[in-house]
């Protein structure tokens, strides 16, 4: 039995997806208002179920037995199917091992993936950003002298704050930054300890909470130089991240959907 089509989108356009009761894709069709739809929409269900696709995670048998000591089997070893949970655990364990043994800079992040317009879904940037995080927190670049004066070491978690707000970050000690200055990328999803409460500690590493929310002019409203006076101190009680927790989804037959419709 076919279900009602669901509208979705990708970098090649907007289209409708129809699934059966087992949630398998049985049909894809272009948006009715699309004047020039892609010609390959009809083939998408076959691509999803193609025998050429890798259907689940696979790991070298030698790596499962001996982990990083299994280099001799590269190129000749057989691959064993594992669950997604096991595969993710293996990746996490290796990232932790390499980081603990050699430091974050020992991890090489490369990707041959496609890139869409802009940077949000630019896979090489996203991967390198992910691997550059320290225990899920944004790295705060700091001069060795500033770190030493505060009793901080690489990988320590800190509270970065001023009168506007505060956020959590992880220390990354570098030699190419002058003393008295720290640097952090803007990109961490806003994740306050108490959502909706002004001044609540932002626990993911979003520096927007300490910068001035002011445009260049009433006409332009472009971003001003995002610099601010701040202080840095060690944080001992590290709050849990919730930025990546999935929201509760609403379906047409449940109470959440009814509440959304009536709002």
One Martini backbone bead per residue (centre of mass of N, CA, C, O) as a GRO file, in nm:
protein
  263
    1UNK     BB    1   0.095   0.038   0.024
    2UNK     BB    2   0.053   0.366  -0.041
    3UNK     BB    3   0.155   0.672   0.041
    4UNK     BB    4   0.178   0.985   0.100
    5UNK     BB    5   0.345   1.216  -0.030
    6UNK     BB    6   0.674   1.359   0.011
    7UNK     BB    7   0.835   1.654   0.050
    8UNK     BB    8   1.151   1.734  -0.097
    9UNK     BB    9   1.515   1.805  -0.099
   10UNK     BB   10   1.792   1.901  -0.311
   11UNK     BB   11   2.054   1.995  -0.522
   12UNK     BB   12   1.836   1.912  -0.776
   13UNK     BB   13   1.564   1.959  -0.606
   14UNK     BB   14   1.213   1.929  -0.600
   15UNK     BB   15   1.027   1.647  -0.453
   16UNK     BB   16   0.849   1.340  -0.457
   17UNK     BB   17   0.782   1.084  -0.202
   18UNK     BB   18   0.702   0.733  -0.217
   19UNK     BB   19   0.580   0.495   0.016
   20UNK     BB   20   0.546   0.219   0.194
   21UNK     BB   21   0.477   0.042   0.482
   22UNK     BB   22   0.813  -0.008   0.492
   23UNK     BB   23   0.953   0.264   0.385
   24UNK     BB   24   0.980   0.224   0.083
   25UNK     BB   25   1.077   0.335  -0.214
   26UNK     BB   26   0.849   0.365  -0.512
   27UNK     BB   27   0.849   0.690  -0.568
   28UNK     BB   28   0.944   0.962  -0.794
   29UNK     BB   29   0.854   1.316  -0.825
   30UNK     BB   30   0.800   1.607  -0.943
   31UNK     BB   31   0.717   1.909  -0.911
   32UNK     BB   32   0.450   2.055  -1.056
   33UNK     BB   33   0.590   2.358  -1.073
   34UNK     BB   34   0.819   2.239  -1.240
   35UNK     BB   35   0.940   2.329  -1.556
   36UNK     BB   36   1.246   2.168  -1.512
   37UNK     BB   37   1.284   1.866  -1.458
   38UNK     BB   38   1.448   1.604  -1.385
   39UNK     BB   39   1.501   1.296  -1.564
   40UNK     BB   40   1.593   1.097  -1.298
   41UNK     BB   41   1.365   1.051  -1.087
   42UNK     BB   42   1.258   0.757  -1.162
   43UNK     BB   43   1.549   0.618  -1.064
   44UNK     BB   44   1.579   0.642  -0.750
   45UNK     BB   45   1.464   0.373  -0.632
   46UNK     BB   46   1.681   0.193  -0.772
   47UNK     BB   47   1.929   0.319  -0.640
   48UNK     BB   48   1.859   0.253  -0.343
   49UNK     BB   49   1.837  -0.082  -0.424
   50UNK     BB   50   2.107  -0.136  -0.521
   51UNK     BB   51   2.365  -0.379  -0.535
   52UNK     BB   52   2.602  -0.148  -0.538
   53UNK     BB   53   2.541  -0.081  -0.264
   54UNK     BB   54   2.621   0.000   0.056
   55UNK     BB   55   2.422  -0.139   0.318
   56UNK     BB   56   2.665  -0.120   0.531
   57UNK     BB   57   2.892  -0.149   0.755
   58UNK     BB   58   3.252  -0.202   0.710
   59UNK     BB   59   3.521  -0.415   0.842
   60UNK     BB   60   3.812  -0.518   0.906
   61UNK     BB   61   3.897  -0.809   1.049
   62UNK     BB   62   4.172  -0.725   1.174
   63UNK     BB   63   4.065  -0.474   1.323
   64UNK     BB   64   3.868  -0.620   1.512
   65UNK     BB   65   4.107  -0.784   1.655
   66UNK     BB   66   4.374  -0.545   1.649
   67UNK     BB   67   4.339  -0.284   1.531
   68UNK     BB   68   4.621  -0.083   1.488
   69UNK     BB   69   4.791  -0.375   1.452
   70UNK     BB   70   4.659  -0.438   1.135
   71UNK     BB   71   4.833  -0.336   0.878
   72UNK     BB   72   4.902  -0.598   0.703
   73UNK     BB   73   4.587  -0.625   0.583
   74UNK     BB   74   4.606  -0.416   0.382
   75UNK     BB   75   4.435  -0.496   0.071
   76UNK     BB   76   4.354  -0.824   0.174
   77UNK     BB   77   4.133  -0.806   0.356
   78UNK     BB   78   3.841  -0.874   0.492
   79UNK     BB   79   3.499  -0.786   0.523
   80UNK     BB   80   3.277  -0.685   0.792
   81UNK     BB   81   2.971  -0.673   0.912
   82UNK     BB   82   2.814  -0.399   1.085
   83UNK     BB   83   2.681  -0.196   1.289
   84UNK     BB   84   2.627   0.130   1.348
   85UNK     BB   85   2.706   0.129   1.644
   86UNK     BB   86   2.980  -0.011   1.607
   87UNK     BB   87   3.103   0.188   1.406
   88UNK     BB   88   3.084   0.441   1.585
   89UNK     BB   89   3.255   0.328   1.817
   90UNK     BB   90   3.516   0.288   1.656
   91UNK     BB   91   3.557   0.582   1.576
   92UNK     BB   92   3.563   0.697   1.860
   93UNK     BB   93   3.802   0.531   1.969
   94UNK     BB   94   4.011   0.634   1.761
   95UNK     BB   95   3.991   0.934   1.818
   96UNK     BB   96   4.072   0.910   2.114
   97UNK     BB   97   4.345   0.769   2.077
   98UNK     BB   98   4.486   0.976   1.894
   99UNK     BB   99   4.443   1.225   2.073
  100UNK     BB  100   4.583   1.111   2.334
  101UNK     BB  101   4.864   1.040   2.187
  102UNK     BB  102   4.896   1.301   1.952
  103UNK     BB  103   4.661   1.476   1.906
  104UNK     BB  104   4.450   1.662   1.709
  105UNK     BB  105   4.669   1.715   1.472
  106UNK     BB  106   4.674   1.394   1.380
  107UNK     BB  107   4.411   1.451   1.228
  108UNK     BB  108   4.283   1.363   0.913
  109UNK     BB  109   4.066   1.565   0.699
  110UNK     BB  110   3.904   1.401   0.431
  111UNK     BB  111   3.722   1.473   0.113
  112UNK     BB  112   3.525   1.377  -0.196
  113UNK     BB  113   3.279   1.528  -0.174
  114UNK     BB  114   3.030   1.708  -0.235
  115UNK     BB  115   2.916   2.050  -0.322
  116UNK     BB  116   2.734   2.304  -0.234
  117UNK     BB  117   2.608   2.587  -0.203
  118UNK     BB  118   2.817   2.703  -0.008
  119UNK     BB  119   2.897   2.572   0.344
  120UNK     BB  120   2.699   2.386   0.497
  121UNK     BB  121   2.741   2.126   0.268
  122UNK     BB  122   3.057   2.118   0.280
  123UNK     BB  123   3.215   1.836   0.338
  124UNK     BB  124   3.512   1.911   0.398
  125UNK     BB  125   3.444   2.127   0.614
  126UNK     BB  126   3.268   1.956   0.802
  127UNK     BB  127   3.478   1.739   0.869
  128UNK     BB  128   3.704   1.924   0.980
  129UNK     BB  129   3.531   2.045   1.199
  130UNK     BB  130   3.466   1.787   1.351
  131UNK     BB  131   3.773   1.697   1.399
  132UNK     BB  132   3.844   1.981   1.553
  133UNK     BB  133   3.709   1.897   1.783
  134UNK     BB  134   3.679   1.891   2.153
  135UNK     BB  135   3.463   1.698   2.280
  136UNK     BB  136   3.246   1.884   2.107
  137UNK     BB  137   3.423   2.142   2.117
  138UNK     BB  138   3.537   2.439   2.067
  139UNK     BB  139   3.829   2.577   1.976
  140UNK     BB  140   4.061   2.774   2.169
  141UNK     BB  141   4.289   2.995   2.077
  142UNK     BB  142   4.617   3.006   2.249
  143UNK     BB  143   4.862   3.136   2.411
  144UNK     BB  144   5.099   3.007   2.619
  145UNK     BB  145   5.105   3.245   2.826
  146UNK     BB  146   4.799   3.252   2.887
  147UNK     BB  147   4.777   2.961   2.982
  148UNK     BB  148   4.986   2.968   3.213
  149UNK     BB  149   4.852   3.207   3.383
  150UNK     BB  150   4.582   2.997   3.412
  151UNK     BB  151   4.651   2.687   3.424
  152UNK     BB  152   4.656   2.579   3.122
  153UNK     BB  153   4.574   2.316   2.893
  154UNK     BB  154   4.545   2.115   2.651
  155UNK     BB  155   4.189   2.041   2.658
  156UNK     BB  156   4.076   2.233   2.830
  157UNK     BB  157   3.803   2.369   2.998
  158UNK     BB  158   3.618   2.677   2.932
  159UNK     BB  159   3.523   3.005   3.030
  160UNK     BB  160   3.378   3.251   2.823
  161UNK     BB  161   3.361   3.605   2.922
  162UNK     BB  162   3.116   3.868   2.990
  163UNK     BB  163   2.854   4.092   3.019
  164UNK     BB  164   2.681   3.933   2.794
  165UNK     BB  165   2.832   3.641   2.836
  166UNK     BB  166   2.872   3.271   2.791
  167UNK     BB  167   3.115   3.008   2.704
  168UNK     BB  168   3.222   2.695   2.589
  169UNK     BB  169   3.560   2.560   2.569
  170UNK     BB  170   3.867   2.447   2.411
  171UNK     BB  171   4.199   2.421   2.444
  172UNK     BB  172   4.438   2.572   2.205
  173UNK     BB  173   4.775   2.568   2.158
  174UNK     BB  174   4.957   2.846   2.011
  175UNK     BB  175   5.221   3.036   1.831
  176UNK     BB  176   5.039   3.235   1.612
  177UNK     BB  177   4.949   3.401   1.877
  178UNK     BB  178   4.908   3.660   2.055
  179UNK     BB  179   4.917   3.795   2.339
  180UNK     BB  180   4.583   3.865   2.457
  181UNK     BB  181   4.469   3.651   2.241
  182UNK     BB  182   4.178   3.502   2.109
  183UNK     BB  183   4.037   3.221   1.909
  184UNK     BB  184   3.718   3.163   1.730
  185UNK     BB  185   3.483   3.003   1.574
  186UNK     BB  186   3.187   3.037   1.381
  187UNK     BB  187   2.923   2.754   1.429
  188UNK     BB  188   2.804   2.677   1.675
  189UNK     BB  189   2.538   2.562   1.811
  190UNK     BB  190   2.299   2.682   1.994
  191UNK     BB  191   2.348   2.580   2.362
  192UNK     BB  192   2.182   2.629   2.626
  193UNK     BB  193   2.110   2.549   2.944
  194UNK     BB  194   1.869   2.785   2.938
  195UNK     BB  195   1.627   2.820   2.748
  196UNK     BB  196   1.522   3.165   2.737
  197UNK     BB  197   1.768   3.263   2.918
  198UNK     BB  198   1.930   3.525   2.985
  199UNK     BB  199   2.278   3.444   3.018
  200UNK     BB  200   2.310   3.165   2.953
  201UNK     BB  201   2.507   2.911   2.923
  202UNK     BB  202   2.707   2.828   2.654
  203UNK     BB  203   2.806   2.476   2.568
  204UNK     BB  204   2.945   2.469   2.256
  205UNK     BB  205   3.086   2.756   2.124
  206UNK     BB  206   2.924   3.039   2.095
  207UNK     BB  207   3.037   3.374   2.041
  208UNK     BB  208   2.768   3.552   2.018
  209UNK     BB  209   2.730   3.599   2.340
  210UNK     BB  210   2.993   3.827   2.342
  211UNK     BB  211   2.884   3.994   2.119
  212UNK     BB  212   2.772   4.254   1.924
  213UNK     BB  213   2.432   4.315   1.818
  214UNK     BB  214   2.548   4.498   1.546
  215UNK     BB  215   2.531   4.689   1.284
  216UNK     BB  216   2.677   4.902   1.057
  217UNK     BB  217   2.374   4.985   0.977
  218UNK     BB  218   2.046   5.058   0.910
  219UNK     BB  219   2.086   4.968   0.609
  220UNK     BB  220   2.295   4.722   0.600
  221UNK     BB  221   2.337   4.511   0.847
  222UNK     BB  222   2.612   4.421   0.884
  223UNK     BB  223   2.886   4.283   1.002
  224UNK     BB  224   3.084   4.330   1.246
  225UNK     BB  225   3.353   4.315   1.412
  226UNK     BB  226   3.426   4.010   1.593
  227UNK     BB  227   3.506   4.169   1.873
  228UNK     BB  228   3.613   4.113   2.223
  229UNK     BB  229   3.603   4.145   2.559
  230UNK     BB  230   3.757   3.893   2.765
  231UNK     BB  231   3.747   3.597   2.968
  232UNK     BB  232   3.939   3.317   3.115
  233UNK     BB  233   3.826   2.999   3.258
  234UNK     BB  234   3.798   2.735   3.432
  235UNK     BB  235   3.591   2.441   3.397
  236UNK     BB  236   3.449   2.176   3.592
  237UNK     BB  237   3.139   2.177   3.514
  238UNK     BB  238   3.031   1.996   3.247
  239UNK     BB  239   2.797   2.033   3.026
  240UNK     BB  240   2.574   1.891   2.837
  241UNK     BB  241   2.501   1.815   2.523
  242UNK     BB  242   2.204   1.921   2.290
  243UNK     BB  243   2.236   2.008   1.985
  244UNK     BB  244   2.194   1.689   1.863
  245UNK     BB  245   1.922   1.652   1.950
  246UNK     BB  246   1.636   1.527   1.868
  247UNK     BB  247   1.343   1.607   1.784
  248UNK     BB  248   1.005   1.605   1.803
  249UNK     BB  249   0.798   1.449   1.593
  250UNK     BB  250   0.529   1.523   1.372
  251UNK     BB  251   0.220   1.377   1.301
  252UNK     BB  252  -0.097   1.374   1.168
  253UNK     BB  253  -0.195   1.155   1.414
  254UNK     BB  254  -0.105   1.360   1.637
  255UNK     BB  255  -0.090   1.602   1.883
  256UNK     BB  256   0.136   1.787   1.769
  257UNK     BB  257  -0.001   1.852   1.502
  258UNK     BB  258  -0.254   1.985   1.623
  259UNK     BB  259  -0.099   2.213   1.767
  260UNK     BB  260   0.032   2.334   1.511
  261UNK     BB  261  -0.238   2.396   1.359
  262UNK     BB  262  -0.352   2.590   1.605
  263UNK     BB  263  -0.117   2.817   1.618
   0.00000   0.00000   0.00000
